[in-house]
Amino acid sequence: MKRLLLPLTCLGAFFLFSFHRPALHEFKINGEAQGTTYALSYYAADSVVNKRQIDSILDVIDLSMSLYRPNSTISRFNQSDKGLKLDAHFLNVVQRSFEIYRDTKGIFDITVEPLVNYWIRAKREPNSIDSAKIKQLLPFVGMDKLQLKGNHLAKQQPTVHVDVNGIAQGYSVDVLADFLDKHHIVAYVVEIGGEIRLKGPKPDGKPMRIGIEGPDSERGGTPTIKHVLAANQGAITTSGNYRGYLETKRMSYLINPKTGFPLNGEIISATVYAKDAITADGYDNVLMAMKVSEALQFVDRHKDLEAYLIYKRADGKLADTASTGFKKMLAN
């Protein structure tokens, strides 16, 4: 009998040790980057990730893809005659951009930079909008004018410039989320400029809850929370033209690369859910270029996407709709 007692005692000690887990606390990090703000919230026994680390990661990404830094890889590419070798971050974004470009038959296109610059100037002087000038810029637009071989991105002519603001912010969110994963953090929310990736549940077993914004009137108005999404993994990003996006770097989301003009269709806000933020970010502006019925059909064909759309009806009133999978995630 005594020989049985020792294993049972050890077994009891093992269970006590296994269930005595350190308490998890919520840690928050906030800052500014990429022309906007960022916020991280994560649960851990200790502050294993700090603001200095996050700022350092974002600075490296800026050195890769910021159009506002003349020494960034993207700026040097745009200034080059034939192209150059890409760093790892820029390469990842360009590879995904080609995939989405092909999947959307050119609706998503990172060569819109000349058009973006034109419309930024035009916003300052609305009377200067010139359709002939826009038509002159269109031959410089189109990812068919780029060629990626290994890590070298070539362009057909010096006038082809790229702008990855329509997807790079989502990629940045993923990079930060991956950094938290490497530190074995199992519950977090990462947000940059409204683009979000989450992982849960919270320590109390409840899912993460994310508010979905939309305009409060037909004229746009102050954004309000329309719905609350509850999930334990994935990414949520939003593209919209109801609150001055054309005055920010997000303008690249809302230029039609085929016409050269800003999008002005039925959909005024598209929120996309996907497994990662680079995917959601790449497709949210794509849906903005479609009619509501087309957007829902497109999402239905892509099993890795879900969407919530706010649109204007024929009478000018606002309405909303969502894919089946998105509706299932709504908490209200």
C-alpha positions as a Markdown table, in Angstrom:
| # | Residue | x | y | z |
|---|---|---|---|---|
| 1 | Met | 0.0 | 0.0 | 0.0 |
| 2 | Lys | 2.8 | 2.4 | 0.8 |
| 3 | Arg | 4.2 | 1.9 | -2.7 |
| 4 | Leu | 0.9 | 3.2 | -4.2 |
| 5 | Leu | 0.9 | 6.3 | -1.9 |
| 6 | Leu | 3.9 | 8.0 | -3.5 |
| 7 | Pro | 2.7 | 8.1 | -7.0 |
| 8 | Leu | -0.8 | 9.3 | -5.9 |
| 9 | Thr | 0.9 | 12.0 | -3.8 |
| 10 | Cys | 3.0 | 13.1 | -6.7 |
| 11 | Leu | 0.0 | 13.1 | -9.0 |
| 12 | Gly | -1.9 | 15.4 | -6.6 |
| 13 | Ala | 1.1 | 17.7 | -6.5 |
| 14 | Phe | 1.2 | 17.7 | -10.3 |
| 15 | Phe | -2.5 | 18.8 | -10.5 |
| 16 | Leu | -2.0 | 21.5 | -8.0 |
| 17 | Phe | 0.9 | 22.9 | -10.0 |
| 18 | Ser | -0.9 | 22.6 | -13.3 |
| 19 | Phe | -3.9 | 24.6 | -12.1 |
| 20 | His | -1.9 | 27.2 | -10.3 |
| 21 | Arg | -1.4 | 29.5 | -13.3 |
| 22 | Pro | -0.2 | 33.1 | -12.8 |
| 23 | Ala | -2.9 | 35.7 | -13.1 |
| 24 | Leu | -3.1 | 37.5 | -16.5 |
| 25 | His | -3.2 | 41.3 | -16.6 |
| 26 | Glu | -4.1 | 43.6 | -19.4 |
| 27 | Phe | -1.3 | 45.7 | -20.8 |
| 28 | Lys | -1.9 | 48.6 | -23.2 |
| 29 | Ile | 0.5 | 50.4 | -25.5 |
| 30 | Asn | -0.4 | 53.5 | -27.6 |
| 31 | Gly | 1.5 | 55.7 | -30.0 |
| 32 | Glu | 1.7 | 57.3 | -33.4 |
| 33 | Ala | 2.9 | 55.8 | -36.6 |
| 34 | Gln | 2.2 | 55.9 | -40.4 |
| 35 | Gly | 0.4 | 59.2 | -40.2 |
| 36 | Thr | -2.1 | 57.9 | -37.7 |
| 37 | Thr | -2.3 | 56.3 | -34.2 |
| 38 | Tyr | -1.9 | 52.7 | -33.0 |
| 39 | Ala | -3.1 | 50.8 | -29.9 |
| 40 | Leu | -2.3 | 47.4 | -28.6 |
| 41 | Ser | -4.0 | 45.6 | -25.8 |
| 42 | Tyr | -2.8 | 42.2 | -24.6 |
| 43 | Tyr | -3.1 | 39.9 | -21.6 |
| 44 | Ala | -0.1 | 38.4 | -20.0 |
| 45 | Ala | 1.5 | 37.6 | -16.6 |
| 46 | Asp | 4.0 | 40.4 | -17.2 |
| 47 | Ser | 4.7 | 43.2 | -19.6 |
| 48 | Val | 6.7 | 41.0 | -22.1 |
| 49 | Val | 6.2 | 43.5 | -24.9 |
| 50 | Asn | 6.9 | 47.2 | -24.6 |
| 51 | Lys | 6.4 | 50.5 | -26.5 |
| 52 | Arg | 10.0 | 50.7 | -27.5 |
| 53 | Gln | 9.8 | 47.4 | -29.3 |
| 54 | Ile | 6.6 | 48.3 | -31.1 |
| 55 | Asp | 7.9 | 51.7 | -32.2 |
| 56 | Ser | 11.1 | 50.0 | -33.5 |
| 57 | Ile | 9.1 | 47.5 | -35.6 |
| 58 | Leu | 6.9 | 50.3 | -37.1 |
| 59 | Asp | 10.0 | 52.4 | -37.8 |
| 60 | Val | 11.5 | 49.6 | -39.8 |
| 61 | Ile | 8.3 | 49.2 | -41.8 |
| 62 | Asp | 8.3 | 53.0 | -42.5 |
| 63 | Leu | 11.8 | 52.8 | -43.8 |
| 64 | Ser | 10.5 | 50.2 | -46.2 |
| 65 | Met | 7.1 | 51.6 | -47.4 |
| 66 | Ser | 6.6 | 55.2 | -46.3 |
| 67 | Leu | 6.2 | 57.6 | -49.2 |
| 68 | Tyr | 7.0 | 60.4 | -46.8 |
| 69 | Arg | 10.5 | 59.2 | -46.2 |
| 70 | Pro | 12.8 | 60.0 | -49.1 |
| 71 | Asn | 15.2 | 57.2 | -48.1 |
| 72 | Ser | 12.6 | 54.5 | -47.9 |
| 73 | Thr | 12.7 | 51.5 | -50.2 |
| 74 | Ile | 9.4 | 52.6 | -51.9 |
| 75 | Ser | 10.7 | 56.2 | -52.4 |
| 76 | Arg | 13.9 | 54.9 | -54.0 |
| 77 | Phe | 11.9 | 52.6 | -56.2 |
| 78 | Asn | 9.7 | 55.4 | -57.4 |
| 79 | Gln | 12.8 | 57.5 | -58.1 |
| 80 | Ser | 14.5 | 54.7 | -60.0 |
| 81 | Asp | 14.4 | 54.3 | -63.8 |
| 82 | Lys | 14.1 | 50.5 | -64.0 |
| 83 | Gly | 13.4 | 49.3 | -60.4 |
| 84 | Leu | 15.4 | 47.7 | -57.6 |
| 85 | Lys | 15.7 | 44.9 | -55.1 |
| 86 | Leu | 13.0 | 45.0 | -52.3 |
| 87 | Asp | 13.5 | 44.5 | -48.6 |
| 88 | Ala | 11.5 | 41.7 | -46.9 |
| 89 | His | 8.6 | 43.9 | -45.8 |
| 90 | Phe | 8.1 | 45.5 | -49.2 |
| 91 | Leu | 8.5 | 42.2 | -50.9 |
| 92 | Asn | 5.7 | 40.6 | -48.8 |
| 93 | Val | 3.3 | 43.4 | -49.6 |
| 94 | Val | 4.1 | 43.5 | -53.3 |
| 95 | Gln | 3.6 | 39.7 | -53.6 |
| 96 | Arg | 0.2 | 39.9 | -51.9 |
| 97 | Ser | -0.7 | 42.9 | -54.0 |
| 98 | Phe | -0.1 | 41.0 | -57.2 |
| 99 | Glu | -2.3 | 38.2 | -55.9 |
| 100 | Ile | -5.2 | 40.6 | -55.1 |
| 101 | Tyr | -4.6 | 42.5 | -58.4 |
| 102 | Arg | -5.1 | 39.3 | -60.4 |
| 103 | Asp | -8.0 | 38.1 | -58.3 |
| 104 | Thr | -9.9 | 41.4 | -58.7 |
| 105 | Lys | -9.0 | 41.9 | -62.4 |
| 106 | Gly | -7.2 | 45.1 | -61.7 |
| 107 | Ile | -9.6 | 46.8 | -59.3 |
| 108 | Phe | -6.8 | 46.7 | -56.7 |
| 109 | Asp | -3.7 | 48.3 | -58.1 |
| 110 | Ile | -0.7 | 49.8 | -56.3 |
| 111 | Thr | 0.5 | 51.8 | -59.3 |
| 112 | Val | -2.1 | 54.5 | -58.6 |
| 113 | Glu | 0.5 | 56.8 | -57.1 |
| 114 | Pro | 0.4 | 59.4 | -59.9 |
| 115 | Leu | -3.4 | 59.6 | -59.6 |
| 116 | Val | -3.2 | 59.9 | -55.9 |
| 117 | Asn | -0.8 | 62.8 | -56.1 |
| 118 | Tyr | -3.0 | 64.5 | -58.7 |
| 119 | Trp | -6.2 | 64.2 | -56.6 |
| 120 | Ile | -4.3 | 65.4 | -53.4 |
| 121 | Arg | -3.5 | 68.6 | -55.3 |
| 122 | Ala | -7.0 | 68.8 | -56.8 |
| 123 | Lys | -8.6 | 68.7 | -53.3 |
| 124 | Arg | -6.7 | 71.9 | -52.5 |
| 125 | Glu | -7.9 | 73.5 | -55.8 |
| 126 | Pro | -11.2 | 71.9 | -56.8 |
| 127 | Asn | -11.6 | 74.2 | -59.8 |
| 128 | Ser | -8.3 | 72.8 | -61.3 |
| 129 | Ile | -9.7 | 69.3 | -62.0 |
| 130 | Asp | -8.8 | 68.5 | -65.6 |
| 131 | Ser | -10.2 | 65.3 | -67.2 |
| 132 | Ala | -7.6 | 65.5 | -70.0 |
| 133 | Lys | -4.7 | 65.6 | -67.5 |
| 134 | Ile | -6.2 | 62.5 | -65.7 |
| 135 | Lys | -6.4 | 60.7 | -69.1 |
| 136 | Gln | -2.7 | 61.5 | -69.6 |
| 137 | Leu | -1.8 | 59.8 | -66.3 |
| 138 | Leu | -3.7 | 56.5 | -67.0 |
| 139 | Pro | -0.9 | 55.0 | -69.3 |
| 140 | Phe | 1.4 | 55.1 | -66.2 |
| 141 | Val | -1.1 | 53.0 | -64.1 |
| 142 | Gly | -1.4 | 49.3 | -64.1 |
| 143 | Met | 0.4 | 46.5 | -62.3 |
| 144 | Asp | 1.0 | 44.9 | -65.7 |
| 145 | Lys | 3.7 | 47.5 | -66.0 |
| 146 | Leu | 5.5 | 45.9 | -63.1 |
| 147 | Gln | 7.5 | 42.6 | -63.1 |
| 148 | Leu | 8.6 | 40.8 | -59.9 |
| 149 | Lys | 11.4 | 38.3 | -60.2 |
| 150 | Gly | 12.6 | 37.0 | -56.9 |
| 151 | Asn | 13.1 | 40.1 | -54.7 |
| 152 | His | 13.6 | 42.4 | -57.7 |
| 153 | Leu | 10.7 | 44.6 | -58.8 |
| 154 | Ala | 11.1 | 46.0 | -62.3 |
| 155 | Lys | 9.1 | 48.7 | -64.1 |
| 156 | Gln | 8.6 | 49.3 | -67.7 |
| 157 | Gln | 9.3 | 53.0 | -67.5 |
| 158 | Pro | 10.5 | 55.6 | -65.0 |
| 159 | Thr | 7.0 | 57.2 | -64.7 |
| 160 | Val | 5.5 | 54.1 | -63.1 |
| 161 | His | 5.3 | 54.8 | -59.4 |
| 162 | Val | 3.7 | 52.7 | -56.6 |
| 163 | Asp | 1.7 | 53.5 | -53.5 |
| 164 | Val | 1.0 | 50.7 | -51.1 |
| 165 | Asn | -1.1 | 52.7 | -48.5 |
| 166 | Gly | -4.1 | 50.6 | -49.5 |
| 167 | Ile | -2.6 | 47.5 | -48.0 |
| 168 | Ala | 0.5 | 48.3 | -46.0 |
| 169 | Gln | -1.3 | 49.3 | -42.9 |
| 170 | Gly | -3.0 | 45.9 | -42.7 |
| 171 | Tyr | 0.4 | 44.3 | -43.2 |
| 172 | Ser | 1.8 | 46.3 | -40.3 |
| 173 | Val | -1.0 | 45.1 | -38.1 |
| 174 | Asp | -0.1 | 41.5 | -39.0 |
| 175 | Val | 3.6 | 42.1 | -38.3 |
| 176 | Leu | 2.8 | 43.3 | -34.8 |
| 177 | Ala | 0.3 | 40.5 | -34.2 |
| 178 | Asp | 3.0 | 38.0 | -35.2 |
| 179 | Phe | 5.4 | 39.6 | -32.8 |
| 180 | Leu | 2.9 | 39.1 | -30.0 |
| 181 | Asp | 2.5 | 35.5 | -31.1 |
| 182 | Lys | 6.2 | 34.9 | -30.9 |
| 183 | His | 6.1 | 36.1 | -27.3 |
| 184 | His | 3.4 | 33.5 | -26.6 |
| 185 | Ile | 0.7 | 36.0 | -25.9 |
| 186 | Val | -2.6 | 34.3 | -26.5 |
| 187 | Ala | -5.1 | 37.1 | -26.2 |
| 188 | Tyr | -4.7 | 40.5 | -27.8 |
| 189 | Val | -6.1 | 43.3 | -30.0 |
| 190 | Val | -3.8 | 45.2 | -32.4 |
| 191 | Glu | -5.1 | 48.3 | -34.1 |
| 192 | Ile | -3.4 | 50.8 | -36.5 |
| 193 | Gly | -5.6 | 53.6 | -37.9 |
| 194 | Gly | -8.7 | 51.5 | -37.4 |
| 195 | Glu | -7.3 | 48.3 | -39.0 |
| 196 | Ile | -7.6 | 45.5 | -36.4 |
| 197 | Arg | -6.4 | 42.0 | -35.8 |
| 198 | Leu | -7.4 | 40.1 | -32.7 |
| 199 | Lys | -6.9 | 36.8 | -30.9 |
| 200 | Gly | -8.8 | 35.5 | -27.9 |
| 201 | Pro | -10.7 | 34.6 | -25.9 |
| 202 | Lys | -10.0 | 36.9 | -22.9 |
| 203 | Pro | -8.8 | 35.3 | -19.7 |
| 204 | Asp | -12.5 | 35.2 | -18.5 |
| 205 | Gly | -13.4 | 33.1 | -21.5 |
| 206 | Lys | -15.3 | 35.9 | -23.3 |
| 207 | Pro | -14.6 | 36.7 | -26.9 |
| 208 | Met | -13.0 | 39.9 | -28.1 |
| 209 | Arg | -15.6 | 42.6 | -29.0 |
| 210 | Ile | -15.0 | 45.1 | -31.8 |
| 211 | Gly | -17.3 | 48.1 | -32.6 |
| 212 | Ile | -18.2 | 48.5 | -36.3 |
| 213 | Glu | -18.5 | 52.2 | -37.3 |
| 214 | Gly | -20.7 | 53.9 | -39.8 |
| 215 | Pro | -22.1 | 57.4 | -40.6 |
| 216 | Asp | -25.0 | 58.6 | -38.5 |
| 217 | Ser | -26.8 | 60.4 | -41.4 |
| 218 | Glu | -27.1 | 60.5 | -45.2 |
| 219 | Arg | -24.7 | 63.3 | -45.3 |
| 220 | Gly | -22.0 | 61.4 | -43.5 |
| 221 | Gly | -22.0 | 62.9 | -40.0 |
| 222 | Thr | -20.0 | 61.8 | -37.0 |
| 223 | Pro | -19.2 | 58.1 | -37.2 |
| 224 | Thr | -21.2 | 56.0 | -34.7 |
| 225 | Ile | -21.0 | 52.3 | -33.6 |
| 226 | Lys | -23.5 | 50.4 | -35.7 |
| 227 | His | -22.8 | 46.9 | -34.6 |
| 228 | Val | -20.5 | 44.9 | -32.3 |
| 229 | Leu | -18.6 | 42.0 | -33.7 |
| 230 | Ala | -17.5 | 39.2 | -31.3 |
| 231 | Ala | -14.7 | 36.8 | -32.3 |
| 232 | Asn | -11.6 | 35.0 | -31.1 |
| 233 | Gln | -9.4 | 35.4 | -34.1 |
| 234 | Gly | -9.1 | 37.2 | -37.4 |
| 235 | Ala | -8.8 | 40.7 | -38.7 |
| 236 | Ile | -11.3 | 43.5 | -39.4 |
| 237 | Thr | -10.6 | 46.5 | -41.6 |
| 238 | Thr | -12.8 | 49.3 | -43.0 |
| 239 | Ser | -12.7 | 51.5 | -46.1 |
| 240 | Gly | -15.1 | 54.4 | -46.4 |
| 241 | Asn | -15.7 | 57.7 | -48.3 |
| 242 | Tyr | -18.0 | 59.4 | -45.9 |
| 243 | Arg | -15.6 | 61.3 | -43.6 |
| 244 | Gly | -12.9 | 62.9 | -45.7 |
| 245 | Tyr | -10.7 | 60.0 | -46.5 |
| 246 | Leu | -9.7 | 61.8 | -49.7 |
| 247 | Glu | -7.8 | 64.2 | -47.5 |
| 248 | Thr | -5.5 | 61.6 | -46.0 |
| 249 | Lys | -3.0 | 59.0 | -47.2 |
| 250 | Arg | -5.9 | 56.5 | -47.4 |
| 251 | Met | -6.8 | 58.2 | -50.6 |
| 252 | Ser | -5.2 | 55.3 | -52.5 |
| 253 | Tyr | -8.0 | 53.1 | -51.3 |
| 254 | Leu | -10.6 | 55.2 | -53.2 |
| 255 | Ile | -9.2 | 55.9 | -56.6 |
| 256 | Asn | -10.5 | 53.8 | -59.5 |
| 257 | Pro | -7.3 | 52.8 | -61.4 |
| 258 | Lys | -9.3 | 52.2 | -64.5 |
| 259 | Thr | -11.0 | 55.6 | -64.7 |
| 260 | Gly | -8.6 | 57.8 | -62.7 |
| 261 | Phe | -11.4 | 59.3 | -60.7 |
| 262 | Pro | -12.4 | 58.7 | -57.0 |
| 263 | Leu | -14.9 | 56.0 | -56.3 |
| 264 | Asn | -18.5 | 57.3 | -56.1 |
| 265 | Gly | -20.8 | 54.3 | -56.1 |
| 266 | Glu | -23.5 | 52.8 | -54.0 |
| 267 | Ile | -21.3 | 51.6 | -51.2 |
| 268 | Ile | -20.0 | 54.3 | -48.8 |
| 269 | Ser | -18.4 | 51.9 | -46.3 |
| 270 | Ala | -17.0 | 48.4 | -46.5 |
| 271 | Thr | -15.9 | 46.5 | -43.5 |
| 272 | Val | -14.1 | 43.2 | -44.2 |
| 273 | Tyr | -13.3 | 40.3 | -41.9 |
| 274 | Ala | -10.5 | 37.9 | -42.9 |
| 275 | Lys | -7.9 | 35.6 | -41.3 |
| 276 | Asp | -5.3 | 38.3 | -41.5 |
| 277 | Ala | -5.2 | 42.1 | -41.8 |
| 278 | Ile | -3.3 | 42.3 | -45.1 |
| 279 | Thr | -6.1 | 40.3 | -46.8 |
| 280 | Ala | -8.9 | 42.3 | -45.2 |
| 281 | Asp | -7.1 | 45.6 | -46.0 |
| 282 | Gly | -6.5 | 44.7 | -49.6 |
| 283 | Tyr | -10.1 | 43.8 | -50.3 |
| 284 | Asp | -12.1 | 46.4 | -48.4 |
| 285 | Asn | -11.4 | 49.1 | -51.0 |
| 286 | Val | -12.1 | 46.6 | -53.8 |
| 287 | Leu | -15.7 | 46.1 | -52.5 |
| 288 | Met | -16.1 | 49.9 | -52.5 |
| 289 | Ala | -15.7 | 49.8 | -56.3 |
| 290 | Met | -18.7 | 47.4 | -56.7 |
| 291 | Lys | -22.4 | 47.5 | -56.5 |
| 292 | Val | -23.9 | 46.0 | -53.4 |
| 293 | Ser | -25.1 | 42.9 | -55.1 |
| 294 | Glu | -21.7 | 42.4 | -56.8 |
| 295 | Ala | -19.9 | 42.9 | -53.6 |
| 296 | Leu | -22.0 | 40.3 | -51.8 |
| 297 | Gln | -21.5 | 37.8 | -54.6 |
| 298 | Phe | -17.8 | 38.4 | -54.6 |
| 299 | Val | -17.5 | 37.8 | -50.9 |
| 300 | Asp | -19.7 | 34.7 | -51.3 |
| 301 | Arg | -17.1 | 33.3 | -53.8 |
| 302 | His | -14.3 | 33.9 | -51.3 |
| 303 | Lys | -14.7 | 31.6 | -48.4 |
| 304 | Asp | -12.0 | 33.4 | -46.5 |
| 305 | Leu | -13.8 | 36.8 | -46.6 |
| 306 | Glu | -16.9 | 38.2 | -44.8 |
| 307 | Ala | -18.2 | 41.7 | -45.2 |
| 308 | Tyr | -20.5 | 44.4 | -43.8 |
| 309 | Leu | -21.6 | 47.1 | -46.2 |
| 310 | Ile | -23.3 | 50.5 | -45.7 |
| 311 | Tyr | -24.7 | 52.0 | -48.9 |
| 312 | Lys | -27.0 | 54.6 | -50.3 |
| 313 | Arg | -30.4 | 53.5 | -51.7 |
| 314 | Ala | -31.9 | 55.0 | -54.8 |
| 315 | Asp | -33.9 | 57.5 | -52.6 |
| 316 | Gly | -30.7 | 58.6 | -50.9 |
| 317 | Lys | -31.4 | 56.9 | -47.6 |
| 318 | Leu | -28.7 | 54.9 | -45.9 |
| 319 | Ala | -29.1 | 51.1 | -45.5 |
| 320 | Asp | -26.7 | 48.3 | -44.6 |
| 321 | Thr | -26.3 | 44.6 | -45.3 |
| 322 | Ala | -23.8 | 41.9 | -44.5 |
| 323 | Ser | -22.6 | 38.5 | -45.7 |
| 324 | Thr | -24.1 | 35.5 | -43.9 |
| 325 | Gly | -20.8 | 34.7 | -42.1 |
| 326 | Phe | -20.5 | 38.3 | -40.9 |
| 327 | Lys | -24.0 | 38.3 | -39.4 |
| 328 | Lys | -23.2 | 35.2 | -37.4 |
| 329 | Met | -20.3 | 37.1 | -35.7 |
| 330 | Leu | -22.4 | 40.1 | -34.6 |
| 331 | Ala | -23.1 | 40.4 | -30.9 |
| 332 | Asn | -26.0 | 42.7 | -31.3 |
